Amino acid sequence: MKSLLQFHAATSLLLAVLIYFLNSRDAAVGFAFGATVSFFNLVLLVIVWPRILAKKLVALSVGIIVIKFAILAWILYEVVTKKLVQVGWFATGLGVVIITVLAASVLVPQATLQETDLN
């Protein structure tokens, strides 16, 4: 799972630099902010979910889902209403997690993805 996080970070950084040179600084900042939010969401999933599912704690998992989406909704509200970054590029940065998970599932060897040593 560490390789998935590293793959996401490297892909996000590479795409942010590419957007910086091809589009603008503001677009790259918006993309990087969205990619960072999706990275921390992915970190939470990689670290917390295996521990919760191993113990079969349904109430805790529902609570984490609700809290996580409440935080995401707050971040989205702040970004959209205060025009902190370009919303389109921010949304693209959020969506980069889909690309990295699909690409990592194809490119990274299966044995590497099944590592459970998260310490």
C-alpha positions as CSV (number, residue, x, y, z in Angstrom):
1,M,0.0,0.0,0.0
2,K,2.9,2.3,0.6
3,S,3.7,2.0,-3.1
4,L,0.2,3.2,-4.0
5,L,0.7,6.3,-1.9
6,Q,4.1,6.9,-3.4
7,F,2.7,6.4,-6.9
8,H,-0.1,8.8,-6.2
9,A,2.3,11.4,-4.8
10,A,4.7,11.1,-7.8
11,T,1.9,11.2,-10.3
12,S,0.3,14.3,-8.7
13,L,3.6,16.1,-8.6
14,L,4.4,15.2,-12.2
15,L,1.0,16.4,-13.4
16,A,1.2,19.6,-11.3
17,V,4.5,20.5,-12.9
18,L,3.2,19.7,-16.3
19,I,0.1,21.9,-15.7
20,Y,2.3,24.7,-14.4
21,F,4.3,24.7,-17.6
22,L,1.4,24.1,-20.0
23,N,-1.3,26.3,-18.4
24,S,-0.6,28.6,-15.5
25,R,0.6,28.8,-12.0
26,D,-2.9,29.2,-10.6
27,A,-4.1,26.1,-12.5
28,A,-1.2,24.1,-11.0
29,V,-1.9,25.3,-7.5
30,G,-5.6,24.4,-7.8
31,F,-4.6,21.0,-9.2
32,A,-2.0,20.4,-6.5
33,F,-4.5,21.4,-3.7
34,G,-7.1,18.9,-5.0
35,A,-4.5,16.2,-5.4
36,T,-3.3,16.8,-1.8
37,V,-6.8,16.5,-0.5
38,S,-7.3,13.2,-2.4
39,F,-3.8,12.0,-1.2
40,F,-4.8,12.5,2.5
41,N,-8.1,10.8,1.8
42,L,-6.1,7.9,0.3
43,V,-3.8,7.8,3.3
44,L,-6.8,7.6,5.6
45,L,-8.2,4.7,3.6
46,V,-4.9,2.8,3.4
47,I,-4.1,3.1,7.1
48,V,-7.5,3.0,8.8
49,W,-9.7,0.7,6.8
50,P,-7.7,-2.5,7.1
51,R,-7.7,-2.1,10.9
52,I,-11.4,-1.4,11.1
53,L,-12.3,-4.2,8.7
54,A,-10.2,-6.7,10.7
55,K,-12.1,-6.0,13.8
56,K,-15.5,-5.7,12.0
57,L,-16.4,-2.4,13.7
58,V,-19.5,-1.3,11.7
59,A,-20.4,1.7,13.8
60,L,-16.9,3.1,13.7
61,S,-16.6,2.6,9.9
62,V,-19.9,4.4,9.4
63,G,-18.8,7.2,11.7
64,I,-15.5,7.6,9.8
65,I,-17.4,7.8,6.5
66,V,-19.7,10.5,7.8
67,I,-16.9,12.5,9.3
68,K,-14.7,12.1,6.2
69,F,-17.5,13.3,3.9
70,A,-18.4,16.2,6.2
71,I,-14.8,17.4,6.1
72,L,-14.7,17.0,2.3
73,A,-18.0,19.0,2.0
74,W,-16.5,21.7,4.2
75,I,-13.3,21.9,2.0
76,L,-15.4,22.0,-1.2
77,Y,-17.6,24.7,0.3
78,E,-14.6,26.8,1.2
79,V,-12.9,26.4,-2.2
80,V,-16.1,27.2,-4.2
81,T,-17.4,30.1,-2.2
82,K,-14.1,31.9,-1.4
83,K,-12.5,31.2,-4.8
84,L,-9.3,30.1,-3.1
85,V,-8.2,28.2,-6.2
86,Q,-9.5,27.4,-9.7
87,V,-12.4,25.1,-9.0
88,G,-12.0,23.1,-12.3
89,W,-8.4,22.3,-11.6
90,F,-9.2,21.6,-8.0
91,A,-11.8,19.0,-9.1
92,T,-9.3,17.6,-11.6
93,G,-6.8,17.2,-8.7
94,L,-9.4,15.4,-6.6
95,G,-10.0,13.0,-9.5
96,V,-6.3,12.1,-10.0
97,V,-6.8,9.5,-7.3
98,I,-8.9,7.5,-9.8
99,I,-6.1,7.6,-12.4
100,T,-3.4,6.6,-9.9
101,V,-5.3,3.7,-8.4
102,L,-6.1,2.3,-11.8
103,A,-2.6,2.8,-13.1
104,A,-1.0,1.4,-9.9
105,S,-3.2,-1.7,-10.1
106,V,-1.9,-2.3,-13.6
107,L,1.8,-1.2,-13.2
108,V,2.7,-2.2,-9.7
109,P,3.2,-5.9,-9.0
110,Q,0.4,-7.5,-7.1
111,A,2.7,-8.7,-4.3
112,T,3.7,-5.1,-3.6
113,L,0.1,-3.9,-3.3
114,Q,-0.7,-6.6,-0.7
115,E,2.0,-5.5,1.7
116,T,0.5,-5.0,5.1
117,D,3.5,-3.5,6.9
118,L,2.2,0.0,7.4
119,N,4.5,0.9,10.3
